[in-house]
Every structure is written in C-alpha cells, then in structure tokens.
Amino acid sequence: MMKICRREWLLAAQEASSYRRMFSLALMISNNPDATRTELRTAANLKAALEKVVMGPIAPAVMLQAARRRFAKLIDAVQAREHDSREFSALTVRN
C-alpha cells in the first residue's frame, strides 16, 4: 500500500512551473487510494482542465487561466488536509 505524503505533493506543487507538472501532480493524487474525496475531486477537475492543454499543441489563454484556478483549488485541498493532520498529531502528543 502506498503511504501518502501530502508534504511531497506540496513540494511538487511548488515545483510545478509547467502545466505538464501540474497534470502530473493531479494524476499522482487521483491515483492514490488514500486521497480524500476533496483531493480526488479537485485533482479530477484539474486533470479535465489540463488534458487538452498538455495533449494539444497550443491552448487558449482562457483554458490556461481555468487550469491555474483549478490547480490553486487542488493545492488548497491538500494544504487543508495536511493542516488537519498536523493538528491531530499535536493533540495526540499532548494527550
């Protein structure tokens, strides 16, 4: 079973300077059985937005803007889950 590491996803997101890297991150998350529903949904939305971008020779600016917005939503979902995990760990250690 694949151990989930949201920190790795967040690091990959910081390095996602191209739409192909964003697409790769969305694939990585959507293929992970431990991803949350929100992460899976936002990854699927990003994949859908980027498929035509990465598979085609050129993409309209409107399509690229939509992909950037969906990428931001995916990162927000991963960060929220990572934040929740840290709070849970802190509570567990204190108790």
Salt bridges, closest charged atoms under 4 A:
GLU39 OE2 - ARG6 NE 2.62
GLU82 OE2 - ARG7 NE 2.84
GLU82 OE2 - ARG86 NE 3.34
GLU87 OE2 - HIS83 NE2 2.65
